């Protein structure tokens, strides 16, 4: 941490608070959409991953979300109940299931994404290109560690 001596603990606390508040606001933007479908943040996280990693396996989902099988199962059952997802068995190993968004799931994702991207667009429009690139780089380094 010696190379970060220019950052004081109070500044680091402020960054942590801003990360928390930005997360809260970004996910609150989607709350109205989620409420219409009786879904929560856990459902949104799964829907987002399924939109990004089409055909992801249950095992890969567990690794990305870092949740228990029981927690993921509950969310998947809820999404299955409203016809937002479908499962397909792997061709080579039928024990492996791939998960996909259905038309309903894609519709929910599009509704959520459109409200969330408005907040990000506003922030990026108020920033110069260097700030946007550096922001992305810093986030990637936080995620990797």
C-alpha positions as CSV (number, residue, x, y, z in Angstrom):
1,X,0.0,0.0,0.0
2,X,3.0,2.3,0.2
3,X,2.6,3.3,-3.5
4,X,-0.9,4.6,-2.5
5,X,0.3,6.9,0.2
6,X,-1.3,9.9,-1.5
7,X,-4.7,8.4,-0.8
8,X,-5.8,8.8,2.8
9,X,-8.2,6.5,4.6
10,X,-10.9,9.1,4.5
11,X,-10.6,9.3,0.7
12,X,-10.8,5.5,0.4
13,X,-13.8,5.5,2.6
14,X,-15.4,8.1,0.3
15,X,-14.7,5.9,-2.7
16,X,-16.3,2.9,-1.0
17,X,-19.3,5.0,-0.2
18,X,-19.6,6.3,-3.7
19,X,-19.3,2.7,-5.1
20,X,-22.1,1.7,-2.8
21,X,-24.3,4.6,-3.7
22,X,-23.8,4.2,-7.4
23,X,-24.6,0.5,-7.1
24,X,-27.8,1.4,-5.1
25,X,-28.9,4.0,-7.6
26,X,-28.2,2.0,-10.7
27,X,-30.2,-0.9,-9.3
28,X,-33.0,1.2,-7.9
29,X,-33.5,2.6,-11.4
30,X,-34.7,-0.9,-12.4
31,X,-36.9,-1.4,-9.3
32,X,-40.2,-0.4,-11.1
33,X,-39.5,-2.9,-13.9
34,X,-38.6,-5.7,-11.4
35,X,-41.7,-4.9,-9.2
36,X,-44.0,-5.4,-12.2
37,X,-42.7,-8.9,-12.6
38,X,-42.4,-9.6,-8.8
39,X,-38.7,-9.9,-9.2
40,X,-35.7,-8.7,-7.1
41,X,-32.1,-7.8,-7.5
42,X,-31.0,-11.5,-7.5
43,X,-33.3,-12.1,-10.5
44,X,-31.9,-9.1,-12.2
45,X,-28.3,-10.3,-11.8
46,X,-29.1,-13.7,-13.3
47,X,-31.0,-12.1,-16.2
48,X,-28.1,-9.7,-16.9
49,X,-25.6,-12.6,-16.9
50,X,-27.9,-14.7,-19.2
51,X,-28.1,-11.8,-21.6
52,X,-24.3,-11.5,-21.7
53,X,-23.4,-15.2,-21.6
54,X,-26.0,-16.9,-23.7
55,X,-26.2,-20.6,-22.9
56,X,-24.1,-20.3,-19.8
57,X,-24.2,-23.5,-17.6
58,X,-25.5,-23.6,-14.1
59,X,-22.0,-24.3,-12.8
60,X,-20.6,-21.2,-14.6
61,X,-23.5,-19.1,-13.2
62,X,-22.7,-20.3,-9.7
63,X,-19.1,-19.2,-10.2
64,X,-19.9,-15.8,-11.6
65,X,-22.6,-15.0,-9.0
66,X,-20.7,-16.6,-6.0
67,X,-23.9,-17.8,-4.5
68,X,-25.1,-21.2,-3.2
69,X,-26.9,-23.7,-5.4
70,X,-29.9,-23.2,-3.2
71,X,-30.0,-19.5,-3.8
72,X,-29.5,-19.8,-7.5
73,X,-32.2,-22.6,-7.7
74,X,-34.8,-20.3,-6.0
75,X,-34.1,-17.5,-8.5
76,X,-34.1,-19.9,-11.5
77,X,-37.4,-21.4,-10.4
78,X,-39.0,-18.0,-10.2
79,X,-37.7,-17.1,-13.6
80,X,-38.9,-20.4,-15.0
81,X,-42.3,-19.8,-13.5
82,X,-42.8,-16.6,-15.5
83,X,-41.3,-18.2,-18.6
84,X,-38.3,-15.9,-18.6
85,X,-35.7,-18.7,-19.0
86,X,-35.3,-22.1,-20.6
87,X,-32.9,-24.9,-20.1
88,X,-31.2,-27.1,-22.8
89,X,-29.2,-30.2,-22.1
90,X,-25.6,-30.2,-23.3
91,X,-25.2,-32.3,-26.5
92,X,-22.1,-34.1,-25.2
93,X,-23.0,-34.4,-21.5
94,X,-26.7,-34.5,-20.8
95,X,-26.1,-33.8,-17.1
96,X,-25.0,-30.3,-18.0
97,X,-27.7,-27.7,-18.5
98,X,-27.4,-24.5,-20.5
99,X,-29.6,-21.6,-19.5
100,X,-31.1,-19.1,-22.0
101,X,-33.4,-16.2,-21.8
102,X,-36.8,-16.6,-23.6
103,X,-38.6,-13.8,-25.4
104,X,-40.1,-12.9,-22.0
105,X,-36.7,-12.9,-20.4
106,X,-35.2,-10.7,-23.2
107,X,-38.1,-8.3,-22.8
108,X,-37.5,-8.0,-19.1
109,X,-33.8,-7.5,-19.7
110,X,-34.4,-4.8,-22.3
111,X,-36.7,-2.9,-20.0
112,X,-34.2,-3.0,-17.2
113,X,-31.2,-2.2,-19.4
114,X,-32.9,0.8,-21.0
115,X,-33.5,2.5,-17.6
116,X,-30.0,1.6,-16.3
117,X,-28.2,2.8,-19.4
118,X,-29.9,6.2,-19.1
119,X,-28.0,6.8,-15.8
120,X,-24.7,5.6,-17.3
121,X,-25.2,7.7,-20.5
122,X,-25.8,10.8,-18.4
123,X,-22.7,10.2,-16.3
124,X,-20.6,9.5,-19.4
125,X,-21.8,12.5,-21.3
126,X,-20.7,14.7,-18.3
127,X,-17.3,13.1,-18.5
128,X,-14.5,13.3,-21.0
129,X,-13.2,10.3,-22.9
130,X,-10.2,9.9,-20.6
131,X,-12.4,9.8,-17.5
132,X,-14.6,7.2,-19.0
133,X,-11.7,4.9,-20.0
134,X,-10.0,5.4,-16.7
135,X,-13.2,4.6,-14.8
136,X,-13.6,1.4,-16.8
137,X,-9.9,0.5,-16.1
138,X,-10.3,1.1,-12.4
139,X,-13.5,-0.9,-12.2
140,X,-11.8,-3.8,-14.0
141,X,-9.0,-3.7,-11.5
142,X,-11.4,-3.7,-8.5
143,X,-13.2,-6.7,-10.0
144,X,-10.0,-8.7,-10.7
145,X,-8.7,-8.4,-7.2
